[in-house]
Amino acid sequence: MGKKTTKKQSLGVLLAFFGVALSVGSASFDLGSFLAVLDGFLWSVGTLYHQKRLVNSNLLQLNAFMTLFSALIVSPTLLLNHSFVLTRESLLLSLLVPLSAQTLGFLFWFNAVNRLGAIRASSLSLLVPISAYLLSFALLGKTPTKFELVGSAITLIGVYLTQRG
């Protein structure tokens, strides 16, 4: 399943990424912003690795491994949170989140990667900031800045090119 990336798709990805950078660049760039960019980069590396090496893997087994691995890494951080109290309810909720959000999210994501290819599936994630601006406007009445509007328009053009490439 070695899908070739077209020039149109490459241009679309660059435009979409530039649009996101422009729209979120108007905010201050702090440690949280850096970690978000690093997360996006690591996610893209994982997506490309999946398409190259794991595309024929059993998604349920792959997902179970990722959820277990994540739990082993994240669970010790609960000890750092002094407001976390171990109760039956907190334990059940701690299990419900990865089983619902992570497991279903990964199943949908890797199914999309298998069907659309890494580039087309990944470009859709660049629509997240636009969704946040729209929801902030609709629910909170927050008007997007000029940078957010222009960046969003560029992102939409880029994602369109990527999908049509």
Secondary structure, DSSP 8 states (H G I E B T S, - for coil): ------HHHHHHHHHHHHHHHHHHHTS---HHHHHHHHHHHHHHHHHHHIIIIITTS-HHHHHHHHHHHHHHHHGGGGGG-TT----HHHHHHHHHHIIIIIHHHHHHHHHHHHHH-HHHHHHHHTTHHHHHHHHHHHHH-----HHHHHHHHHHHHHHHHHHH-
